[in-house]
Amino acid sequence: MTRKTVAVALSATAGCAAIYVTVVLEAHQHQPVYAMPITVVIVAGVCAALTAIGGLLSVRSGQLAPWLAPVATAIIMYGFLVAGTLILLPAIVLIVLVSRRTQSSRRREHDWLNAGAAVLLTLGLVPLGLLALWDQPVVECFPGGVSLAAPIWTSFQSTSGHSGASSSSSTPQQSSGAITAGGVTYTFTCSGPHLVRFASG
């Protein structure tokens, strides 16, 4: 397979994945249990568009180098979340190696295509990946209990908001309680693995 064929395959795969994540987020935005503002879907749509444009630029240049940028960025961000500042030295080494490899392999006339594609792919794929990881409901009901979580976007709902949770079980098959996130209190009732009531107020 030529590099251009691989670039086409990567662009098609990334574009389809970006659209899928955006569609899933849009569907969840209509479900109150996700407490998701419309801005999350708008950001996802913008990221999907940036991914598509970046993919087209990479196909036009026929190079695979632009795809290294979002991969390296995602690895560095994940490493920072896991290892903290210990990731700084490996990150610097990775950036230097990627930069040297890119500079030695690209042709001058395709510099702007590669750079533009790398920036657009990074701005599109990395935030979209984070949104996909953060996509979770406030309440999940299970046969043996309840899982409570405050989606990260609820922290922006109120500058004075806080997060906390309390729950109680009236019967082995039914659980009810409340969780406060972003200054909003959400009450819920679970019947086994089914969420039968969810309200905010």
N, C-alpha and C positions, 0 to 999 in steps of 0.2 A: 504494500500500500504506500502511495506517495504521501508526502506531508500534507498536501492540499486535501487529499481524501480523508486523512485523519482529522484535519481541521474542520472539514464539512461534518464529519461524524460527531466531533466534539460540540460543534455549534448547534447541531440539531438536538443532541441529547440535552445540552445545557438549556436550550430554549424551551424544550418540552417540559423539563423539570421545573424551570422558572414559572411557566404558565400553570403547571399543576399545583405548585405551592400557592400561587396567587389565587387560584380557584378554590382551594381548600380553605385558605384564610378568609376569602369572601363568604364562603358557606358558613364558617364558624362565626363570622361577624354578626350574622342574623340570629345566632343562638345566644340568649342572655347569659347562659352559664359560662361563656368565655369572656364576658365583660370586655369585649374588644371594641375600641373606637374605630370609626371609619378611616381614620388617618393611617392605621396599620395596613389596611387594604390598599390605600392610595400609594403608600411607600412601596409596598410589594409590587404594585403595577408598574411604578417607575423603575424599580430594580429589574423587573422582567424585560422592560423595553431597553434598558441599558445593556442587559445581557444579550439581547437579540442583536442590537447594533454592534456591540463588541465582537460577537461571533461572526457577523458579516464582514467586519474589517479584518478579522484574522483569516477568514477564507480568502478574502481579496489579496492579502499579502502572501498567502500560502505558507505561513510560518506557524510553528507550534509554540514559539517563545512567549507570546502574550498569555498563554494559559498558565505559565509558571507563576505569574503575579498573583492571581487569586488563590492559587494553591499555597504559595509561600505565605501570603497574608493570613489565610485561614489557619495554617499550622502554627504561625507565630502567635496569633490571638488565642488559639486553644492552649498552646503551651504556656502562655502568660496566665490564663485562668487556672491552669493546673499547677504550674511550678512557680508562678510569680516572677520576680526579677531574675531568677536563675536561668530563665530562657533568653535573657538579653545577649549573652555571649554567643550561644549557638545561632541566634537570630541574625546577629551581625555577620557571622561567618557565612550563613546561608545567603544573605542578601549580596555579599561580595561575590560569592561563587556564581550565583544566578546572573548578576550584573556582568561579570567577566565572560560568562558563557554566551550571554545574549549579545554583547558587543562584538565578540569574535565571530559570530555566526550570521549576523544579519547584514543585508546589503544596504548601502546608504539611501537608495531611493525608496526603501520600504521602512525607513526609520519612523516616520510619522504614523504610518499604519500600525506598526507594532506597538508603539508607545500609546497611541489612542486606543487600540484594542485592549491592551493590558489595563489601562486605567478604567475603561468602561466595564470590562469583565469583573474587575475587582470591586468597583462600586455597585455592580449588579448582583454578583453571586455571593459575596461575603455577607452583606446585610440581609439578603434573602435567606441565606442559610441560618443566620441568627434568629430571624423571625420564625423560621420553621422549628428551630429548637425550643423557642420560648412559647410556642403555640400549645397552650394547655388550658383546660377548664378550671374554674374556681373549685368545683366539687366533682369528684368521681366516686360513684357508688360501686361497691363490690359486695359479693355475698358475705364476706367476713368482716366488713367494716367500710370506712369512708376515708378517702384521701382528699385533703384540703391543700390548696396552693393559691398563692397570689400571683397571677401573671404579671410579668415585669411592667406591662403598660399601665397597670392600675396604680403604680407608684407615681405616675405623672398626672393622675386625675385631680389630686389636691396637694398643694405644697405643704399643708399642715397635716396631711393624712398619715396614718400609721397602719401597720398590719398586725393582726392577731387572729386567734381562732379559738373557738370553744365548741364542743359537740357533746351530745348526750344520746343515749340509746334507751328507748322506752321498752322495746321488745327485741328479741334476738334477730328478728327479720326487719325491724324498722329503726332507722337512725334519723335524728334531727339535730339541728344546731345552727350555728352562725359563724361567719368569718368576716372580719373587717379588713379591707384592703383599699388603700388610696382614699381613706376618709369615708368610704361607703360600706355599710354593713349588709351582707348578703345572708339570707336565711334559707335553709333547705330542709327537705325531708327525703330520705331514701327508703325505698321498700326493696330490700335485698339489693340486687345489682341495678335497680331502676331508680332514676331520679324522678320523683313524683311531684315535687314542688321546689321552685327556686324563685326567690324574689329579692329585690334590693330596696333599701329604704333607710 
